[in-house]
Amino acid sequence: MSNMISEAPKAKLKMVLMRGLAGSGKSTLAQILASRNDGRVISADDFFVGSDGVYRHDHTKIRIAHVDARQRIESAVKSGCDYIVVDNTHITHRDMEEYFRLAASLNALVELIEPTTPWAKDPDECVKRTVHNVPLDIIKGMLNRYQSMETDEAQMIVAGMRTA
């Protein structure tokens, strides 16, 4: 029996992409998933938290924030983490593309997860719950731009990127 365990293939890296409106419950669910799977939560929002712990979003630096998040994902994987939860909104397919490319380069399995809170698609309730004080018009815009995608479609896209 111990031979079978030692010869079992190493579990693949799993990258979970959280999806949903600001205030929908993504970060809470991300923390639960990471805790249950001995994983790490990484968010582009972390870039905007100063040494004083205060969140200061600057839309002109969003690309830099995503580069920083990708670097932290790569670092976590190099240090042996095999379960990463990317806690961003991922509203459109384009929002997920750079993380799909990263998953392909890391040979990671991808899973898309959205919170199932009763208010997940209710901008009026989400605005009350967002920890980053995202304005209602921005949350409504997120909902209007939201593009559906299932995990199996995301996995096919990532697999295609591996062979390209």
Secondary structure by P-SEA (a helix, b strand, c coil): caaaaaacccccbbbbbbbcccccaaaaaaaaaaaaacbbbbbccccccccccbbbbbccaaaaaaaaaaaaaaaaaaacccbbbbcccccccccaaaaaaaaaaabbbbbbbbbcccccccaaaaaacccccccaaaaaaaaaabbbbcaaaaaaaaaaaaac
